[in-house]
C-alpha cells in the first residue's frame, strides 16, 4: 500500500498547479463585504467541500483498486502510473484537454460550471461548502494523479483516506491564495505553474520507487525456510 504521507505530499507539492487551475475560482468566491472571520470560515468550508468530494471519489475508485490488489498487480500499477506521469511532465501533455474530449466528462464539466455560476454570489457557509464540493468534480490532472494513487491502495477505506489526505495537502496554498486575493496576480500564477512539470516528475519518482521496491519479509521463519529449501546441483 502506498503510504498515506505520499497522498499528502502529492497535494502539497501539486497545489502549485491548483493555483493556476482552481485559483481563479478561489479568488472569485463571494467574500467581499463580509467580515474577516466569515471570509476565513467560507474559505475553509470551500476547501472542506473539495476534500469531501475527493474522499468520495477515492472510496469509489477503491472498489476497483481492491480487485487490482487481490490480483497482485499493485506494484505494476504504481510503476505504470509513475512512467505515465513522467511522460506527461516531459512532453507537456495537457491531461485536462484530453479528458474533456470524452463526451460524458465534457457534459459533467458544463453542468458543474452552470451550478457554480448559480452560487457565486451567495455568502452563506453552506454555499461555500457546495462550491468546493462542485469544484472537486472539475477535470484536473493533479486530481487524476491522486486517484491513480488511491487506486493502488486496494481498499475502499484506503482509497477514501488517500484522497482525503491529498485534499488536505492542497489546502494550505489554496487557502493562502484565497486570503491573499489579488496580491497573487496572473503573472505570479503563471510563474508558479511553470514549476508544475518539475513537481510532477518528483511525484512520478515516488510512484516508480514504490513500484520497483522489493519488500523482504522480516519474519525469521522466512530465512529458516529459505535455508531448508531443496537446491538443484
DAKAMO-V678780 format. One record per residue. RES is the residue in one small letter. PHI is phi in whole degrees, 0 to 359 (NA if undefined). OMEGA is omega in degrees with one decimal (NA if undefined). BURIAL is 1 if it has 24 or more other ideal C-beta (glycine too) atoms within 12 Angstrom, else 0. Layout:
res phi omega burial
RES PHI OMEGA BURIAL
RES PHI OMEGA BURIAL
This chain:
res phi omega burial
x NA 176.7 1
x 292 -176.7 1
x 300 -176.6 0
x 295 -179.8 1
x 295 177.1 0
x 296 179.7 1
x 298 179.4 1
x 296 179.4 1
x 295 178.2 1
x 300 179.2 1
x 294 -176.7 1
x 292 -179.4 1
x 289 -176.0 1
x 280 -177.5 1
x 294 172.7 1
x 299 175.8 1
x 296 -178.3 1
x 297 -179.0 1
x 300 179.7 1
x 285 -175.7 1
x 276 -174.8 1
x 257 179.9 1
x 306 178.7 1
x 302 177.9 1
x 292 179.5 1
x 299 -179.9 1
x 285 -178.3 1
x 264 -178.3 0
x 298 -171.2 1
x 281 -177.4 1
x 248 179.6 1
x 294 176.9 0
x 86 178.1 0
x 253 -179.8 0
x 292 -178.8 0
x 298 -179.4 0
x 292 177.8 0
x 293 177.2 0
x 297 179.4 1
x 296 179.2 0
x 297 178.6 1
x 294 179.1 1
x 296 179.9 1
x 291 176.7 1
x 295 177.4 1
x 301 -179.0 1
x 289 175.0 1
x 295 178.0 1
x 299 177.5 1
x 300 -176.9 1
x 296 178.5 1
x 296 177.4 1
x 296 178.2 1
x 299 179.9 1
x 297 178.3 1
x 296 177.4 1
x 299 178.8 1
x 296 178.4 1
x 295 -179.7 1
x 294 -178.8 0
x 288 177.8 1
x 295 177.3 1
x 298 177.2 1
x 290 -179.9 1
x 297 179.2 1
x 298 177.7 1
x 294 178.9 0
x 294 -179.8 1
x 295 179.7 1
x 298 179.9 0
x 285 178.1 0
x 74 -176.4 0
x 253 -174.4 0
x 294 179.7 1
x 294 178.4 1
x 297 179.6 0
x 296 178.9 1
x 300 178.8 1
x 296 179.8 1
x 296 178.0 1
x 299 -179.4 1
x 299 179.5 1
x 295 179.3 0
x 297 179.2 1
x 295 178.1 1
x 298 178.9 1
x 295 179.0 0
x 298 -178.7 1
x 290 -175.7 1
x 292 -175.9 0
x 263 176.1 0
x 52 179.3 0
x 280 177.3 0
x 275 -178.6 0
x 297 -178.5 1
x 300 -179.5 1
x 297 -179.4 0
x 293 -178.2 0
x 292 -178.7 1
x 292 174.7 0
x 285 177.2 0
x 282 -174.7 0
x 308 -177.8 0
x 297 179.5 0
x 294 179.7 0
x 297 179.0 0
x 292 178.0 0
x 298 -179.5 0
x 296 177.9 1
x 294 178.6 0
x 296 178.9 0
x 300 179.3 1
x 300 178.7 0
x 294 -179.4 0
x 293 177.1 0
x 296 180.0 1
x 300 -178.8 0
x 289 -171.2 0
x 253 -170.7 1
x 291 179.5 1
x 252 -178.3 0
x 263 -176.2 0
x 272 -174.1 0
x 291 -178.4 0
x 299 -178.5 1
x 295 176.9 0
x 289 176.4 1
x 298 177.2 1
x 297 179.9 1
x 294 178.5 1
x 298 178.2 1
x 296 179.5 1
x 298 177.8 1
x 292 179.5 1
x 302 179.7 1
x 294 -179.7 1
x 264 -179.4 1
x 291 178.5 1
x 306 -176.2 1
x 209 179.9 1
x 300 -179.7 1
x 296 178.6 1
x 296 178.6 1
x 296 176.6 1
x 298 178.7 1
x 293 178.0 1
x 299 177.1 1
x 298 176.8 1
x 294 177.7 1
x 297 178.5 1
x 298 -178.6 1
x 284 -177.1 1
x 283 171.6 1
x 85 176.6 1
x 221 178.3 1
x 294 179.7 1
x 296 179.8 0
x 297 178.4 1
x 295 179.6 1
x 295 -179.8 1
x 295 179.8 1
x 301 -177.6 1
x 289 177.2 1
x 295 179.0 1
x 291 174.0 1
x 300 179.5 1
x 299 178.6 1
x 297 179.0 1
x 294 -179.7 1
x 278 -172.3 1
x 295 -175.4 1
x 307 -176.3 0
x 287 178.7 1
x 292 178.0 1
x 293 177.8 1
x 298 179.3 1
x 299 -179.5 1
x 293 -179.2 1
x 288 -179.2 1
x 288 177.8 0
x 64 -174.5 0
x 286 176.7 0
x 298 174.9 0
x 262 -175.8 1
x 278 -176.8 0
x 299 -179.3 0
x 297 179.6 0
x 292 177.6 0
x 296 178.2 1
x 295 178.8 0
x 295 179.9 0
x 295 -179.1 1
x 295 178.2 1
x 294 177.9 0
x 280 -174.8 0
x 304 179.2 1
x 300 179.2 1
x 296 179.4 0
x 295 178.1 1
x 296 176.8 1
x 295 177.7 1
x 296 179.3 1
x 293 177.4 1
x 299 178.4 1
x 298 177.9 1
x 301 -179.5 1
x 294 -179.1 1
x 295 178.9 1
x 298 177.4 0
x 293 -178.6 1
x 288 -175.6 1
x 262 -178.0 0
x 292 179.3 0
x 251 -179.0 0
x 267 176.9 0
x 263 -179.0 0
x 302 179.7 0
x 271 -178.8 0
x 292 -178.6 0
x 297 179.9 0
x 296 177.3 0
x 300 -177.8 0
x 289 177.8 0
x 296 179.7 0
x 293 179.4 0
x 295 -178.4 0
x 290 -178.6 0
x 269 -177.5 0
x 291 178.5 0
x 300 178.9 0
x 244 177.3 0
x 268 179.9 0
x 244 NA 0
